[in-house]
């Protein structure tokens, strides 16, 4: 049996209302065994972590990532003068993903996973694309994430843009991974789809058949740019969500990424089907595609979660950006208040619980021991009602980062040092892989 770990002398809180100014957490195996205010109970033989008054919370969840983008930082582009969202894809991302080989997939996965770990994210939903190296790509990505020690739900991006052979290979990779690579509690699966405007009816029908046979939901970009509704209306006579609904893609268990260019009727359709829209505000601002109507979605009762869309891995900064974008788009500085913003982060935990089959997000007995000791001692009073504000504004004013991170009770970051992986060597290897990748573009 693994040695118990006692975290003591801590400020302990979660995003569901728990907070103790002086508290403790006892971890046994992969779960929280005890948690509460005051000193920790004496446990002979247990390891002890003195938090020094720092804040301890559950790890965060990223509901939409693109780890394959991790080697794009600083990339030299011979041409980048896009005038539309599609041209951004054509001039950067569709060139990058096609240039990836399995080695590049692995190293981008390591770099992206390390970024999540150092941002306090212990579980993520990744949407992968490498049309030049499809077969085995999710296995390479899984191996990278395992090396860092995170939980991940993976899929491969099926699209028609490379022709039928690549489309069929993408479907096979989703199926192969879902059948062979899932690990209860750690690695889960969705069926990955790019977006309506790059998917034919025949492709959607094939994907639906495989998803239903495997009992999987979909991970798909929904109405991110104007390309989606324009294409759907021109070719199929309906709007984007209405078209995807013909193939059962909007239902419970599906991740519907962005949801910007949607009509009121489409919002009602989303509500009736039960899928989750994933908001990615910084990426949306960067691509100049608009702002998702998050407030209107929440007011209707639509489930909304939060992702980064490959625009970094810092979910706290993403959450603050969601609020700032809502203020800017509405002209109202009271939009997306704490209860609504908390609902996005809590939806991330709900999604992760469903994917991994373990309870996440609370500091309570029986919950997963995915815990972050933040290098943060509050400069103003901290309580249950303002924990979110401390996290958001601590992130931008002090740049708070994790000091120690546990995933399933295992320290993956200890006193600022990554465990189980030589981070310096991994980053050096990634730099070499990035150079090789850039030369192929």
C-alpha positions in Angstrom: 0.0 0.0 0.0 1.3 3.5 -0.9 2.3 5.7 2.0 -0.3 8.2 3.1 0.5 11.9 2.4 -0.6 14.6 4.8 -0.8 18.2 3.6 -0.9 20.5 6.6 -0.7 24.1 7.5 -2.7 25.0 4.3 -5.4 27.2 3.1 -7.7 24.7 1.5 -10.5 25.4 -0.9 -12.4 24.4 -4.0 -14.8 26.0 -6.5 -17.9 24.4 -5.0 -17.9 26.4 -1.7 -15.3 24.6 0.5 -12.8 26.8 2.2 -10.7 26.5 5.4 -8.3 29.2 6.4 -6.3 26.7 8.3 -6.8 23.2 7.0 -5.4 19.9 6.0 -5.8 17.1 3.4 -4.9 13.5 3.8 -4.2 11.5 0.7 -4.3 7.7 0.6 -3.6 6.0 -2.7 -5.2 8.0 -5.5 -8.0 9.5 -3.4 -8.5 12.1 -0.7 -9.1 10.2 2.6 -9.7 13.1 4.9 -9.9 16.9 4.7 -11.0 19.5 7.1 -10.1 22.5 9.2 -7.4 22.6 11.8 -4.4 20.5 12.3 -4.1 17.1 10.5 -4.5 13.9 12.5 -1.4 12.1 13.5 -0.7 9.3 11.0 2.4 7.3 11.9 4.6 6.7 8.9 2.8 9.2 6.7 4.7 11.6 4.5 4.1 15.3 5.5 3.9 18.3 3.2 3.9 21.6 5.1 2.1 24.1 2.9 3.4 27.0 4.8 0.1 28.8 4.6 -0.2 28.5 0.9 -3.4 27.7 -1.0 -4.4 24.1 -1.9 -7.1 23.4 -4.4 -8.1 20.6 -6.8 -6.4 20.5 -10.1 -8.0 22.3 -13.0 -9.5 20.8 -16.2 -9.1 22.1 -19.7 -12.1 21.2 -21.8 -10.5 21.8 -25.2 -6.8 21.7 -26.1 -4.6 21.3 -29.2 -1.3 20.0 -27.9 -0.1 19.6 -31.5 0.3 23.4 -31.6 2.9 23.5 -28.8 5.9 23.6 -31.2 4.5 26.6 -33.1 6.0 29.1 -30.6 8.2 31.5 -32.5 7.7 29.8 -35.9 9.0 31.7 -38.9 6.3 32.0 -41.6 7.2 33.1 -45.1 3.7 34.4 -45.5 1.1 35.3 -42.9 -1.3 38.0 -44.0 -4.7 36.4 -43.5 -7.9 38.3 -44.1 -10.3 35.6 -42.8 -10.4 32.8 -40.3 -10.0 30.2 -43.1 -6.8 32.0 -44.3 -5.4 31.7 -40.7 -6.0 28.0 -40.9 -4.5 27.7 -44.4 -1.4 29.9 -43.8 -0.5 28.4 -40.4 -2.4 25.6 -38.7 -3.1 23.4 -41.7 0.5 23.8 -42.8 1.8 22.9 -39.3 -0.4 19.9 -38.7 0.5 18.4 -42.1 4.2 18.8 -41.4 4.0 16.8 -38.1 5.5 13.4 -38.0 5.1 11.0 -35.1 8.2 12.3 -33.5 6.8 15.8 -33.7 3.5 14.6 -32.3 5.3 13.1 -29.3 7.4 16.2 -28.5 4.6 18.6 -29.0 2.6 16.4 -26.6 5.3 16.6 -24.0 5.7 20.4 -24.2 1.9 20.9 -24.2 1.4 18.6 -21.2 4.2 20.3 -19.3 2.6 23.6 -19.9 -0.7 22.3 -18.5 1.1 20.8 -15.4 2.8 24.0 -14.7 -0.5 25.8 -15.0 -2.2 23.6 -12.4 -4.2 21.6 -15.0 -4.3 17.9 -14.2 -6.8 16.7 -16.9 -7.5 17.8 -20.4 -9.5 17.1 -23.5 -7.3 17.2 -26.6 -8.3 17.5 -30.2 -5.4 16.2 -32.4 -4.5 16.6 -36.1 -1.4 15.3 -38.0 -2.6 14.4 -41.5 0.9 13.4 -42.6 1.2 11.0 -39.7 -2.3 9.7 -38.7 -1.8 6.0 -37.8 -0.4 5.8 -34.3 -0.6 9.5 -33.6 -2.9 9.1 -30.6 -0.6 6.5 -29.2 2.4 8.9 -29.5 0.3 11.6 -27.9 -0.8 9.3 -25.1 2.9 8.3 -24.5 3.8 12.0 -24.2 1.1 12.7 -21.7 1.9 9.6 -19.7 5.5 10.8 -19.3 4.2 14.0 -17.7 1.5 12.2 -15.7 -1.8 13.9 -16.6 -5.2 12.5 -17.4 -6.4 13.1 -21.0 -9.3 12.4 -23.2 -8.0 12.2 -26.8 -9.4 12.1 -30.3 -8.2 12.5 -33.9 -9.6 15.3 -36.1 -11.5 13.7 -39.0 -11.8 16.0 -42.1 -12.3 15.8 -45.8 -9.7 18.4 -46.6 -7.0 15.8 -47.5 -9.3 13.4 -49.4 -11.0 10.1 -48.7 -7.8 8.1 -47.8 -6.9 10.6 -45.1 -10.5 10.8 -43.9 -10.7 7.0 -43.5 -7.3 6.9 -41.8 -8.5 9.5 -39.3 -11.7 7.5 -38.5 -9.6 4.3 -38.1 -7.2 6.1 -35.7 -10.2 7.3 -33.5 -11.5 3.7 -33.5 -8.1 2.1 -32.9 -7.4 4.4 -29.9 -10.8 4.0 -28.4 -10.6 0.2 -28.6 -7.0 -0.3 -27.6 -5.6 2.6 -25.7 -8.2 3.8 -23.2 -7.2 3.4 -19.5 -10.0 3.8 -16.9 -9.3 6.9 -14.8 -6.5 8.2 -17.0 -7.2 8.0 -20.8 -10.6 8.4 -22.4 -11.9 9.0 -25.9 -14.2 11.0 -28.1 -14.7 10.8 -31.9 -12.9 13.8 -33.3 -14.3 15.9 -36.1 -12.9 19.2 -37.6 -15.9 21.4 -38.5 -19.0 21.2 -40.6 -17.4 23.2 -43.5 -14.7 20.5 -44.0 -17.0 17.5 -43.6 -19.3 15.9 -46.1 -22.5 14.1 -45.3 -20.9 10.8 -46.2 -18.1 11.5 -43.7 -20.5 12.5 -40.9 -22.5 9.3 -41.6 -19.3 7.1 -41.3 -18.3 8.9 -38.1 -21.7 8.4 -36.6 -21.7 4.7 -37.3 -18.4 4.3 -35.5 -19.3 6.6 -32.6 -22.5 4.7 -32.0 -20.8 1.3 -32.1 -18.3 2.5 -29.5 -20.8 4.5 -27.4 -18.7 7.7 -27.8 -19.6 11.4 -28.0 -18.1 13.8 -30.5 -15.4 16.5 -30.1 -16.1 19.0 -32.9 -15.6 22.7 -33.8 -19.0 24.3 -34.0 -19.6 27.7 -35.8 -16.3 29.1 -34.9 -15.9 31.4 -38.0 -18.5 32.6 -40.5 -17.2 29.8 -42.8 -19.4 27.2 -41.0 -22.9 28.8 -41.4 -22.1 30.2 -44.9 -21.1 26.7 -46.1 -24.0 24.9 -44.3 -26.6 27.3 -45.7 -25.1 27.3 -49.2 -24.6 23.5 -49.6 -27.3 22.0 -47.3 -29.9 24.7 -46.8 -29.6 24.7 -43.0 -27.4 26.4 -40.4 -24.4 24.6 -38.8 -25.9 23.2 -35.6 -29.0 22.1 -37.6 -26.8 20.2 -40.0 -24.8 18.5 -37.4 -28.0 17.5 -35.6 -29.0 15.5 -38.6 -26.2 13.1 -37.6 -26.8 13.1 -33.8 -23.7 15.1 -33.1 -25.2 17.6 -30.6 -26.2 15.1 -27.8 -25.1 14.4 -24.3 -21.4 13.6 -24.1 -20.4 15.8 -27.1 -18.0 18.7 -26.9 -19.1 21.5 -29.2 -16.2 23.9 -29.5 -16.7 27.7 -29.8 -20.4 28.1 -30.7 -20.0 31.7 -31.9 -22.0 32.0 -35.2 -25.2 30.6 -33.9 -28.8 31.7 -34.3 -31.4 31.8 -31.5 -33.1 28.7 -33.0 -29.7 26.9 -32.9 -29.3 27.8 -29.2 -32.7 26.2 -28.5 -31.6 23.2 -30.4 -28.4 22.9 -28.4 -30.4 23.1 -25.2 -32.8 20.3 -26.3 -29.9 18.0 -27.2 -27.7 18.3 -24.1 -24.2 18.6 -25.5 -21.7 21.0 -23.9 -20.4 24.2 -25.7 -16.8 24.9 -24.9 -15.8 28.6 -24.8 -12.3 29.6 -25.8 -12.1 33.4 -25.5 -8.4 34.1 -26.0 -8.3 32.1 -29.2 -11.5 33.7 -30.4 -10.1 37.2 -29.9 -6.8 36.2 -31.5 -8.6 34.9 -34.6 -11.0 37.8 -34.7 -14.0 35.4 -35.1 -16.3 37.1 -32.5 -17.5 36.3 -29.0 -19.7 33.4 -28.1 -23.0 34.4 -26.5 -22.1 32.7 -23.2 -24.5 34.7 -21.1 -27.4 33.9 -23.5 -26.4 30.2 -23.5 -26.3 30.0 -19.7 -29.6 31.9 -19.4 -31.2 29.3 -21.5 -29.7 26.5 -19.5 -27.2 25.3 -22.1 -24.1 23.7 -20.6 -21.0 25.7 -21.2 -17.4 24.8 -20.3 -14.0 26.5 -20.8 -11.0 25.6 -22.9 -7.9 27.2 -24.3 -8.0 25.9 -27.9 -4.2 25.6 -28.0 -3.7 29.2 -27.0 -1.5 28.3 -24.1 -2.6 26.1 -21.2 -3.3 28.7 -18.4 -6.9 28.1 -17.5 -7.0 30.8 -14.8 -6.0 33.5 -17.3 -8.5 31.9 -19.8 -11.3 32.3 -17.2 -10.4 35.9 -16.6 -10.3 36.5 -20.4 -13.8 35.0 -20.6 -15.1 37.7 -18.2 -13.2 40.5 -19.9 -14.5 39.5 -23.4 -18.0 39.3 -22.1 -17.6 42.9 -20.7 -16.2 44.1 -24.0 -18.8 42.4 -26.2 -21.8 43.5 -24.1 -20.6 46.9 -23.0 -21.8 45.9 -19.6 -19.1 45.5 -16.8 -21.4 43.2 -14.8 -21.7 40.4 -17.4 -20.4 36.9 -16.6 -20.4 37.4 -12.8 -18.9 34.8 -10.4 -21.8 32.4 -10.4 -21.8 32.1 -14.2 -18.0 31.9 -14.5 -17.9 29.3 -11.7 -20.5 27.3 -13.7 -18.1 27.0 -16.6 -15.3 25.7 -14.4 -17.6 23.3 -12.7 -18.8 22.0 -16.0 -15.2 21.2 -16.8 -15.2 18.9 -13.8 -18.5 17.3 -14.7 -17.1 16.5 -18.2 -14.0 15.0 -16.7 -15.9 12.9 -14.2 -17.9 11.5 -17.1 -14.8 10.8 -19.2 -12.6 9.3 -16.5 -15.1 7.8 -14.2 -13.6 9.3 -11.0 -15.0 12.2 -8.9 -13.0 15.4 -9.4 -13.0 19.0 -8.3 -13.8 18.9 -4.6 -11.7 18.7 -1.5 -13.6 15.9 0.1 -13.2 12.3 1.1 -13.5 9.9 -1.9 -12.5 12.5 -4.5 -9.5 12.1 -6.7 -6.3 13.3 -5.2 -5.6 15.7 -8.1 -4.4 18.6 -6.0 -2.4 21.8 -6.6 -0.4 23.6 -3.9 -0.2 27.1 -5.4 2.8 29.3 -4.6 0.3 31.9 -3.2 -0.2 33.4 0.2 -3.1 35.9 -0.1 -2.3 39.6 0.5 -6.0 40.3 1.4 -8.6 38.2 3.3 -9.5 35.0 1.5 -12.8 33.2 2.0 -15.1 30.8 0.2 -17.0 33.6 -1.5 -13.9 35.3 -3.0 -11.7 32.3 -3.8 -12.3 32.7 -7.6 -11.3 36.3 -7.5 -8.1 35.4 -5.7 -7.2 32.8 -8.3 -8.0 35.1 -11.2 -6.4 38.3 -10.1 -3.6 36.5 -8.3 -2.8 34.9 -11.7 -2.4 38.3 -13.4 -0.9 40.4 -10.6 1.5 37.9 -9.0 1.6 35.3 -11.8 0.7 32.5 -9.3 1.9 29.1 -10.4 1.8 25.7 -8.8 4.5 24.7 -6.4 3.5 21.1 -6.1 0.9 19.1 -8.2 -0.5 15.7 -7.4 -2.3 13.6 -10.0 -4.1 10.6 -8.6 -2.0 11.0 -5.4 1.3 11.0 -7.3 3.5 14.1 -7.1 4.1 15.2 -10.7 5.5 18.6 -9.7 7.3 18.8 -6.4 8.6 22.1 -5.1 8.7 23.5 -8.6 10.5 20.5 -10.2 8.9 18.0 -12.6 9.2 14.5 -11.3 9.6 11.3 -13.4 10.8 13.3 -16.4 14.0 15.2 -17.1 12.4 18.5 -18.1 15.5 20.1 -19.4 16.3 17.2 -21.7 12.7 17.0 -22.8 12.7 20.7 -23.8 16.0 20.4 -25.6 14.7 17.5 -27.6 11.5 19.5 -28.4 13.6 22.4 -29.7 15.3 20.0 -32.1 12.0 18.5 -33.1 10.6 22.0 -33.7 13.5 22.9 -36.1 12.8 19.7 -38.0 9.1 20.5 -38.1 9.6 24.1 -39.3 11.9 23.0 -42.1 9.2 20.8 -43.5 6.6 23.6 -43.6 
